[in-house]
């Protein structure tokens, strides 16, 4: 693999990360399987670059890492929000059940 091919692969991966971030912000389901596979392949390919090309590729990988960290942060925030919503639903269900039980016992 050449450095140019590496950069093209990286560009496609960055596009996937950007789309994933956009989906997350829109409240859509984010499928990470393809992204995970492509990142793993890119890292393997980076190891096969010659030392000079690896050095040139390092800043690009750092940028990818930064974008992935932002995506992870967004996913953690969304996860926490969903957990709070589910807890609220659970509390509401408990209240409804208690009121229903009280009405039956009258």
Backbone torsions as a table, in degrees:
resi	resn	phi	psi	omega
1	UNK	NA	138.0	177.0
2	UNK	-92.7	166.7	177.9
3	UNK	-63.0	-36.4	179.0
4	UNK	-64.9	-41.8	176.8
5	UNK	-63.7	-40.9	177.7
6	UNK	-58.5	-47.2	-179.8
7	UNK	-62.6	-38.4	178.1
8	UNK	-65.4	-43.2	176.6
9	UNK	-61.6	-43.0	179.4
10	UNK	-62.0	-41.7	179.1
11	UNK	-59.6	-42.2	178.5
12	UNK	-65.7	-38.7	179.5
13	UNK	-67.5	-42.2	178.1
14	UNK	-61.6	-34.5	175.8
15	UNK	-65.5	-40.1	176.1
16	UNK	-63.9	-41.3	179.1
17	UNK	-63.2	-43.9	179.7
18	UNK	-62.7	-43.2	177.9
19	UNK	-63.9	-40.5	178.2
20	UNK	-61.9	-42.6	178.8
21	UNK	-63.3	-43.2	179.5
22	UNK	-62.8	-45.6	177.9
23	UNK	-59.3	-42.9	-180.0
24	UNK	-60.7	-45.2	-179.9
25	UNK	-64.7	-29.7	179.3
26	UNK	-86.6	-0.1	179.4
27	UNK	77.5	18.5	179.4
28	UNK	-90.5	163.5	176.9
29	UNK	-70.6	136.3	179.2
30	UNK	-111.7	116.5	178.2
31	UNK	-94.6	119.4	-174.5
32	UNK	-104.2	-2.1	-177.3
33	UNK	-57.6	-50.2	-178.8
34	UNK	-65.1	-40.0	179.2
35	UNK	-62.5	-45.4	-179.9
36	UNK	-59.8	-44.8	-179.8
37	UNK	-63.3	-44.6	-178.2
38	UNK	-66.9	-37.7	178.3
39	UNK	-65.9	-42.2	178.7
40	UNK	-61.9	-43.0	178.3
41	UNK	-63.8	-41.5	-179.9
42	UNK	-62.7	-42.0	179.2
43	UNK	-63.9	-40.5	176.9
44	UNK	-62.5	-43.0	179.9
45	UNK	-66.2	-33.3	178.2
46	UNK	-63.6	-35.8	178.5
47	UNK	-66.2	-25.6	-178.4
48	UNK	-87.8	-4.5	176.2
49	UNK	-71.9	155.3	176.2
50	UNK	-71.9	161.4	-172.9
51	UNK	-53.2	-41.2	179.7
52	UNK	-64.7	-43.4	179.6
53	UNK	-67.4	-36.0	177.0
54	UNK	-60.7	-41.5	179.4
55	UNK	-63.3	-40.2	179.1
56	UNK	-70.6	-29.2	-178.8
57	UNK	-79.5	-21.0	-174.6
58	UNK	-54.6	-45.5	179.7
59	UNK	-64.1	-32.5	179.0
60	UNK	-67.8	-39.7	177.0
61	UNK	-67.2	-34.9	177.2
62	UNK	-65.2	-39.3	177.4
63	UNK	-65.1	-40.6	176.8
64	UNK	-62.0	-44.2	179.5
65	UNK	-60.0	-41.6	179.3
66	UNK	-62.2	-45.1	178.9
67	UNK	-64.6	-39.5	178.1
68	UNK	-66.3	-36.7	177.4
69	UNK	-64.2	-40.1	177.1
70	UNK	-64.4	-40.9	177.4
71	UNK	-62.9	-44.4	178.9
72	UNK	-60.7	-43.2	179.4
73	UNK	-61.0	-43.0	177.8
74	UNK	-62.8	-40.0	179.5
75	UNK	-67.8	-38.9	177.7
76	UNK	-64.5	-41.1	178.3
77	UNK	-62.9	-45.3	179.2
78	UNK	-63.7	-41.1	178.9
79	UNK	-61.0	-45.1	179.4
80	UNK	-62.9	-39.4	178.3
81	UNK	-63.9	-43.6	178.4
82	UNK	-63.9	-38.8	178.1
83	UNK	-62.6	-41.8	177.9
84	UNK	-63.0	-41.5	179.3
85	UNK	-64.2	-42.6	179.2
86	UNK	-64.9	-38.5	177.9
87	UNK	-63.8	-41.2	177.4
88	UNK	-62.2	-41.1	177.1
89	UNK	-64.0	-40.8	179.2
90	UNK	-62.4	-43.6	178.1
91	UNK	-63.5	-40.0	177.9
92	UNK	-63.8	-42.9	178.7
93	UNK	-62.7	-40.2	178.3
94	UNK	-63.1	-41.3	179.3
95	UNK	-65.1	-44.4	178.5
96	UNK	-60.6	-44.8	179.4
97	UNK	-62.4	-40.0	179.2
98	UNK	-65.2	-43.0	178.8
99	UNK	-65.2	-40.3	178.8
100	UNK	-62.9	-44.5	179.3
101	UNK	-63.3	-42.9	179.9
102	UNK	-63.3	-40.1	179.6
103	UNK	-65.5	-36.4	179.2
104	UNK	-68.8	-32.7	-176.4
105	UNK	-82.3	-0.6	-180.0
106	UNK	-73.3	NA	NA
